[in-house]
Amino acid sequence: MQLNDVLHEITPLSEEDCFYVVERSKAGFNFPLHKHLEYELNYVENASGARRTVGDSVEVIGNFDLVLITGRELEHVWENYECRSKEIREITIQFSSDLFPENMLNKNQFKSIKQMFEKAQKGLAFSLNTVIATRPFLNSLSHENQSFYAMIHFISLLFELAKCNESTTLASSSFARTDIDTNAESRRVKKVHDYLMSHYTEKIHLSEVASLVGMNEVSFSRFFKLRTGKCFSDYLIDIRIGSAIRLLVDSSQSISEICFKCGFNNISNFNRIFKKLKDCTPKEFRDNYQKKKIIV
């Protein structure tokens, strides 16, 4: 099996329907790592200890998990891991990326939903408070027999999710192959981001990046941390690690080759940083990803 053999799911969504929703009661997770073109909102209940993978994000979930994925073909999977529950509840909603035309999303009433869709290109996990607030909409949607009213519930659900401020993006930009969120960041940050994406394999000095946007190092460091929430060195490391993970997943190159190809100057430093950020070594991450790709 090649490293890029991830299952391409053909979803049940038809051209005649706005969205597809299914509710399942299950004793465990058995669907392999997969991706698809459609957007997906997935709700999991009573599965504490299960492990969720979205791109290069790997997390153990609690009793409630709600994730929106709008990234084109972003790999994802839920696994049993340490979950012992035999009464897992799952609601999956899939819909086409063109369900809401661009001219609609640009209207004032839909702008918050558009911004949420943009963030969810990397996968978006919602907080427990958000889950509690939106569970009535999920329940109504999964049990509504009238398709028109189901659509109303669905739009209401998306709006309620978009209003919430408690959400976390999952995959890194470099792994998900997404651009920086231009609505949330200044042109100068985007200029720096684009430069780093083109030069992260090289040795990069803070001074050269600061001069790129006409600032001194101290002012730039303060500005960059304020605008991105991360110091410059951590931001660069995230890009390099995300790119390294993409190569671990999609290529058969050795870990040493990937290390130097992604801008790290020695293998021990690469392994140390990788383990700190991902709680496993590069080899363990690759081995685990390969296991997930086996279609059962």
Secondary structure by P-SEA (a helix, b strand, c coil): ccccccccccccccccccbbbbbbbccccccccccccbbbbbbbcccccbbbbcccbbbbbccbbbbbbcccccccccccccccccbbbbbbbbbbccccccccccccccaaaaaaaaaaccbbbbcaaaaaacaaaaaaaaccccaaaaaaaaaaaaaaaaacccccccccccccccccccccccaaaaaaaaaaaacccccccaaaaaaaacccaaaaaaaaaaaccccaaaaaaaaaaaaaaaaaccccccaaaaaaaaccccaaaaaaaaaaaccccaaaaaaaaaaaaccc
